[in-house]
Amino acid sequence: MSAKKAKKKNSQFIVRINDQERAEFVNLCEELDTSAAREVRRFIREFMTQHNRTSSQA
């Protein structure tokens, strides 16, 4: 089993933003053939990498 499959997504992260920003973000993600959740997860991983953190250090 790959390392990617071993990490089960079992938590939620709630972010409050206004309706217009959310709609624009979701629409842009759809245009780019991706999902909002995927892009938020990618942002979190990149942010942690930039700050020399990994999920095992949390």
C-alpha positions in Angstrom: 0.0 0.0 0.0 1.4 3.4 -0.9 2.0 6.1 1.7 -0.7 8.2 0.1 -3.3 5.6 0.5 -2.3 4.9 4.1 -3.2 8.4 5.2 -7.0 8.2 5.7 -8.9 11.5 5.6 -10.8 11.4 8.9 -11.0 15.0 10.1 -12.7 18.2 9.1 -11.5 21.7 9.1 -14.2 24.4 9.1 -13.3 27.8 7.7 -15.7 30.7 7.6 -15.6 32.8 4.5 -18.2 34.9 2.8 -20.5 33.4 0.3 -19.1 35.3 -2.7 -15.5 34.3 -2.0 -16.5 30.7 -1.6 -18.5 30.7 -4.8 -15.6 32.3 -6.7 -13.1 29.8 -5.3 -15.3 26.8 -6.1 -16.0 28.0 -9.6 -12.3 28.6 -10.2 -11.5 25.1 -9.0 -14.1 23.7 -11.3 -12.6 25.6 -14.2 -9.2 24.2 -13.4 -10.6 20.7 -13.1 -9.8 20.3 -9.4 -11.8 20.4 -6.2 -11.8 23.1 -3.5 -11.0 20.4 -0.8 -8.0 19.2 -2.9 -6.6 22.8 -3.2 -7.1 23.5 0.5 -5.2 20.3 1.4 -2.5 21.2 -1.1 -2.2 24.7 0.5 -1.9 23.2 3.9 0.9 20.7 2.8 2.8 23.4 1.0 2.5 25.8 4.0 3.8 23.1 6.4 6.7 22.4 4.0 7.6 26.0 3.7 7.8 26.2 7.5 9.7 23.0 7.8 6.9 21.0 9.4 5.4 17.7 8.5 2.3 16.0 9.8 4.4 13.8 12.0 5.8 16.8 13.8 2.4 18.2 14.7 
